[in-house]
Amino acid sequence: MQKLVLCLALFAVAYVHAQEDKDAVILNSEQDGPHFDGQYKYGFDTSNNIKVSETVSYRTNPQRSNDEDALIKDVGGRYSYTDPKSGQTFTVTYTANENGYQATGDHLPTPPPIPAIIARALEFTRNQQAKNVKVL
């Protein structure tokens, strides 16, 4: 019986939070584009404290200026939301381009630091490559 009561209580809490988000409305919205060259930007804010913005632009790839892959798409933006349980606001800032998707935020995990011996080896390799020395 206790398990049933606990399950019903958890369901009720989840239902209330879902109803709050279901009734959220857009408070502010901006859009510029898409333009003839594919560039655009947009953003919006909602009543449940979600904020989103994104910009897309293109630049020439200097290594492939004569073929169909001559343009590099750069996407940058951010979004934030408030955790309904803790009240804490989480913000993610991101970029996406030829180097892939890269997100940053105080709440996101980060890789451990590179050990000093590996950092020295990487620096040595970069220096040798700069001198055009073949490194195995």
Summary of the structure (lengths in Angstrom):
residues: 136
radius of gyration: 23.5
end to end distance: 67.7
largest distance: 74.9
contacts: 272
relative contact order: 0.09
helix: 29%
strand: 37%
